[in-house]
């Protein structure tokens, strides 16, 4: 049975996303490769969003444990 592939860190995913975007923007990439890169980028974006959500939940749990009941709200003060 093959070993489970580790999920990249948030930073690794962002770095790969930046590389994909740069490659897609250069204008030299064939359409089939663009579609592949877009698919990979979409998966990486979903992973990043999940990792951010997990971090947000951990912060909220820590706030509750320390008696700070303020929920994380990214829409405030804009």
Secondary structure, 3 states (H helix, E strand, C coil): CCCCCCCCCHHHHHHHHHHHHHHHHCCCCCHHHHHHHHHHHHHHHHHHHHHHHHHHHHHHHHHHHCCCCCCCCCCCCC
